[in-house]
Amino acid sequence: MTSKVNSRLFQELTNDLINLLENDDEHDVIIEAGEGENTRKFKAHYYILRMRSPYFRQALSSRWAIKEDGKYIFKKPNITPETFDTILRYIYASTIDVEKLNEVQIVNALGAADELCLNILVEVLQGELLERKYLWMGKQSVLIYNAGQKYPTCTTLAETMEEALYQEPELLLKSEDFTALEEDTVIWLLQRDDLGMGELELWKRIVQWGIGQLKTTIMIPDVARWPDEDCVGLEVVLRPLIPYIRWSNMSPVDFERQVHAYKRILPQKMYTPNTKPMYVITKEYTHYHARIQSVLIKPSHAAKIASWIDRLDSNDQNSFYTPSSIPYYFKLVVRGSRDQEFRQTTLTSNQAIVLIKPANSDEILGGYNPLTWSKKSISSNKDQQDNSPLKDSYIFSLKKDPGEEDVLSRVIDPKDSIYCNVYCSPVFGKGDLFPKGHFEIGQPCGCKQTSYEKPLRTSTEQFSIEEFEVFQVIKKQERHNV
């Protein structure tokens, strides 16, 4: 009963304050919101603004305020009239009909609330955006990311997007509103080694982003027919980004069909035509290496793993692949913190690499399977297939401490190399790298040397899985001459 009474009394107070805002002629503040043709003057009251907003407490002080005919005059050109109307009603009545606002309107209100130091409103609007995450993630991710970066009090949004980019670094580039990205953010993304996008796809996206920055939109699909002024404009926009595209990761055919058409906007010194469709990319534009969409390893680790696949470990380490010469793609198919559980049906083609990070440890454990994992509840090497590649199976331990050497351990008996079934998947050897139960975060895992040449760890005690990743290993086609 008391709750209903209080609600009724609060509604009466709200109505009176809104009526004061809309109809009272005893106002002593005039606020001009917006700029240009989109400008509107709002009447307000000195003491209400100062009481409700720390920003106005300072702004309406004798040091800042300008008075004309007994009224304080204040301008907010960076807040649109529509947004300021929403904010002013909140200041007077402590209510906001957030359900009627779309995501863009909420972000605009969030920016105004941040500037006016309305911290409770900031929390409420952030909470509403998080509840609508299913609506904007992948569609308006850049809108939310920019808000988290721009407004200091929007820490919840910033942390949410940081976690999302940890799981999917290419999220912003794939978002429908990606043309709203700032140039420095695009460069930051292109510098990352863990983008889950091919270089050709990145190039196409960057061209679209560049077009989005121009005042006139290029609509003609045939690049050769673009007016000179459009080409010049796009060249200026893309000039800072072109050095960060890893051109040598494109196939010659892709370069010929998808990149060479833009020769009018590419630096003349970037490449020289050779015997078509081959191109020689100049060294100035080839100082970046391959990408791998991993939170556990870097391209340098991927180069070592690829070298072990091709048995370069038996030679001088100077013959190991470099991050720019890896002959394989590592395609992420499962990550524990993103996809939860691994199923053996996930990988029915291509060889694969498994990575496991033990809890409370900096090391990364892993194994290489040259064949597919079986869909059946039996070991892979008993399937009706050629099992001779299983001799190339190996497990490994990558050490973070420079004083410790990485461990490479090759299989002793191929028939005991790989197991995977509905109860335990995937397993290397008879206990050499053995996730127990379903392969997922928090599950126990053991390392006891039996079927492989060397033990991965000095201790045979079980550990908990903190994170894991599984990659398909796909042979690349012929690459650029560099």
N, C-alpha and C positions, 0 to 999 in steps of 0.2 A: 504494500500500500504506500509506504514511504517513498519507494522508488518511483511509482507512478506520479505521486504528488510533486516530487522534485523535478521529474521530467517535464511536467506541465508548467511548473514555475520557470524552469530554464527556457522552455519554448517561449513563454511570455517575455522574458528578458531579451531573448534573441530577436523576437519580433520588434520590440521597442527600439533596440539598437540599430536594426536594419532600417527602421522608419526614420530614426535620427540621421542616419547616413543619407537616405534618399530624399528626405523632405524638409529637414531642418535648415533654416536660413541663417542660423547663428554660427555658421562655420567660420573658422579663422585660419584655415589652411587651404590653399589651392595647389593641387599636384597635377602637372602636365605630363602625361604618359605617352610614349611613342614619339615618332618623328615624321617629318614630311606630311604627306596627306593623311597618314594613319596616326592622328594625334587626337587626344581627348583630355579635357580638363575634369578633374575630380574634386569635389568639395569634401573636406575632412575637418577633424577637430584636433587641435594641438595636444591636449592632454591625453586623449585616447591613443593617438599615434605614439607618443612618448612612453606611455605606460606599457603598450603591447609590443613595441619593437625597439630593441637596443640600438638598431641602426638609426631610427628616427630620433631616438633620445639624443644622439650626437648630431645628426643632420639638422635638427631644429634648434640646436643651441645658438647662442648669440654669435658664435664664431662663424657659423655656416649659413644661417638662415638670412633670407632677403625679405623685407617687409614692404608691401605696397598697399596704401590705403588701409593700414591696420591688419592686413592679412599676410601670412607667410606664403611665399611663392617658392615652389620647389619643382624641379624638372627631373623626370626619369626617362630619357629617350631610349634607353636600352631595354625597357619593359613595355611590351605592347599594351594597348588599352584593354584588350580582351583579358590578358593575363593579370593586369593590375586590378581590374574589376573583381576577379576571383580572389586575389590576395586581400584587397581592401575589405571585402565582405567577411573574409576569415578574421581579419584583425578586429572587426567590430563585433562579430557574433560567434567567433570560434567554431564555425561550421564550414564545411566545404562539401559540395555534392560531387564527390570524386567519381562516382559511377557514370556521370554524364560526360566526363572528360576522356578523350582518347589519349594514347600514349604520348603523342607530341605535345598536347596541351598540358599533360601532367609534368613532362620534362620542363616545359616553359615555366610552369608554376613552381617547380622545384628550384630552378635557377633564381627566380625572384625571391623565393623563401630563403634560399641560401644567402643572397645579398642582403636581405633585410633582417637577417639573424633570427628568423622564426624557426628555431631548432626543432620544436615539437612537430610543426607542420612538415619539415624536412623528413623526419622519421616516418610520419604517416604516409607521405607520398612515395617514399622509397619502398615502404611495405606494400603499397598498392601495386607498384611496378613489379615487385617480386612475385606477387600473387598472379600477375598477368604474364609471367615469364614464358609460358607456353605460347603466348600470342606474338611476342616480339623477338624471341630468340631465333636467329636465322633470318628474320625479316627486317627488324629494326635494331639489330645488335649494335651498329655504329652509333645510333642515337643514344642508347643507354651507356655505351662505352665512353662517348664524349662527355656525357653528363658526369659520370664518375671521375673523369680526369679534370674536368673544368671547375667543378664546384667542390670546395674543400670539405664541406660537411657531409658530402654524399659518400661516406666511407663504405656503407653497405653495398651500394651499387659497384663501387670500385673493386671491392673484394669479390663480389659475385662474378664480375667480368674477368678478373684475374684468374679465378678458378676455372672459368669456362675456356679461357685461352690456354691454360695449362693442359686441358684435355683436348682442345681442338684449336691450335694456333692460327689456322687459316679461317677461323670463324668469321672474322671481320671482312676478309676479302670475299667471302662467299655470301655475305649478307646482302639482301636486296637493296639496302641503302648504302652500299660500300663507297659510292662516289662522294659521300659526305666525310670520308676520312681526311684527316689533315695530312699534308705532305710528309711531315716528319714521322707520323705514325706508319705511313706506307713504307717509308725507308726502313723503319725499325722492323717491320714485318719481313721485308725482303732480305734483311740481314740475318734472319733466324735460320738455323739449320734444321728445325723440326717442322717446317710447313708440310702439310700433307697434300700438296698440289704439285703436279708436274710443271716443269719450267714453261712449256708451251701454254698450258692453262693459265699460269701466272701472267705471261706476256699478254694474252688476250684480255685478261682482267685489267691489267695496267693500262692498256689502250682505252678500254671503256672508261676507266677512272679518269684518264686524261681528257677524253672527250667531254666527260661530265663537268670538268673544270672550266670549259670554254663557255663564253656567253652565247655563241651560236652552236647549235647541235648539228654535227655532221650526220646526215641521214643516208648518203649514198654508199651502198655496200662496196662498190668498186673503188678501192683506194686510189687507183691511178686517175680517177676522174675528180678527185677532191680539188677545190680551188687552192691556189698557192697560199692565200692568207690563212686558210684552215690548217694546212700543213705546217706553216710557220708557227702558228699558235700552238698546235699540238707538240711540235718539236720543242718549244720553249718549256711547256709544262712537263714533258717527259724527260727532258735533259738531265735533271738531278737523279732520276730513277734508273736510267738505262745501265749505269755501271753496276747496279746491284742485281741485275738479271744474270743468272748463271748460264750463259749462252751455250757453253760446251756440253751442258746436260741435254740439249735438244738433238734430235736426230737430224742428219743433213736434209732428209726429205721434208721434215716439219719446218726446218729453217727456210728451205726453198719456197714452200707453199704458203707459210703463215707469217714469216718475218720479212723476207726479202721484198715483199710487196710494199712494205713501209720504208723502203730505202730513202725516200725523200725526207723522212724525219729521223733517220738514224745517223749517227756520226760517221763521216766518210772514213775515218781512221779505225772504225770498229772492226771491220773485216775486209778481206780481199777475196774476190771470187777466184776459185781454182777450177779444176775440172768439174763441171756441173754434175750432180747437185752439191758438190762439196764446197765448203767455205773454210777459210782459215781465219779463226777469230784471233785478233791481236792480243798480245799478252796483257795489255792494259785492261782488257775486259774479261780475263780468265783467272783472276786471282781468288775467286770464290770456289768452294768445293761443293760436293754433293749434299743433298739434304736427307735427313732421316727423321721421320715423325716419331720421335721417341723422347720420353722423359727420363730414361735410364742411361742411355749411351749417346755419345757424340759421333760425328762422321769419322773421326779418327779411330774410334772403336769399331765402327762398321767396316772400315778399310781393313782392320786386322782380322775381323771375323771372315770377311770375303777372301782374304789371303789364306786363311786356314782352310776354307772350303776348297780352294784350288791347290792346296798342299804346298804353298810357297814357304811354309815353316821349315821345310827340309833344306831350304837354301839360305843364303845370306839374307838377313832382314832388310838389307837395302833393296832387295827385289820385291818387298811387300808392296801391295797397292797403296796409293795415297788416297786421301778423301776425294780427289778430283778424278781418279782413274778406276774407281770401283766398277767392275763389270756387271753389277747386279742392282736391281731395285729391291729395296726392303719395304714391302707393303704391309703396313700395320693392319692386322685383322682383329686383334683382341687386346684390350688393356684392362687390367683388373679394376682400377678405380673408375673406369668409364663404362665398361661392359659387364662388370661383375664376374660372371663365370665362363670358363672355357669349356666348350663342347667339342668332342672329337670330330663331329660333323662340320665344324667350322672350316677345317682344312681337308679338302678332298682332292686337291690338285696342287702341284708345285711343292718343292722342298721348303722347309721352314726352319726358323730360328726361334728358340724360346729363351726369354730373359726373365730372371727372378732376382728381386732384391730382398735379401733377408732383413727382418726387423733388427734395429740396433746395430747395423753394419753398413759400411760404405762399399762393400764388395758387390759385384754383380755376377751371379751364376747363370749359366746358360748351356744350351745344347743345340746341335744341328741335326736335323732329320732329313736325309736325302730323298726320302719317299713320303707318300701321304700317310696320314694316320688312318687307321681302319675305322670303318663305321661299325664294325662288329665288336663283340666283347672278347676279342682275342688279340694277340700281338700282331703288329703290322707285318712282321717278317714271315708270318704264316699265311698271308694272303696269297691268292693265285696271281703272282706278279714276279717280275725279275727282281730278286733280292740282292743281286751283286752290288748295287750302289750302297748298301748298308755298311760296307766296309769303310765308307767315308764318314760314317757317323763320328761325332766327337762332342765332348763336353768341355766347358771352360770356366775359369774364374778370372774376372777382370778386377784388378786391384787399384784402389785410388791412391794409396801411398806409393810415391815414386821409388821408395826403397824396397818394395815388394815386387816380385816378378809375377806376371800373369801366368795362369796355369792352363795348359792345353793338354787334354787327355783323350787319346783316340781309342776306339773300340778294339777289344782284343778278339772277341768272337762275334762276328756280325749277327749270328742268330739270336744273340742276347742283347742286341743294341737298343731297340725301341719297343715300347709297349704303350698301348692306349686303349682303354675300355671305359665302359660307363661308370665304373667304380673308382678308377684312378687314371687320370689323364693330365698331361702326358708323362711318361716315365722313361728315363734313360738307364739301361742296364737293369740289374737285379737289386738296385738300391743306390746306384752311383749318384743319381739326381732323381729323387722320388717324392713328388707331392702326394700326400696321403688324402684320400677322399677326393671330392671334386676340387678341381684346380681353381682356387679363388683366394682372395685376400683374407688373411687371418688363419688360413689352414696350415697345419704343420707340414714340414718338408724335411727330408733327411738326405744325407750324403755319406754313403759308406762304400768304399772302393771294392768292387767285385768284378764288373764286366769291362771296365775301361782301365787304361794303363796306369793312371795316377789318381790319387784322391784329390778332390777339389778343395777340401778343408782339412785342417789338422784335427778338428774335433768331429766326432761322429754324432754328437748330440743333435736332436731335432731343433729346428728353428721355425719361427712363424713367418709367413710370406707377407711382406709389406706392400709390394707392388709386383706386377708381372706384365709382360708384353709378349705377343706372338706375332711374327712377321712371315709372310710369304716371301720367298727368295726367287726373284724373276730375272732371268738373263736379259741383259740389255741388247739392243740392236747396235749396229756399228755407229760409233759416235763421231763428233767433229774432229778434224785435224786441229790440234792446238799446239 
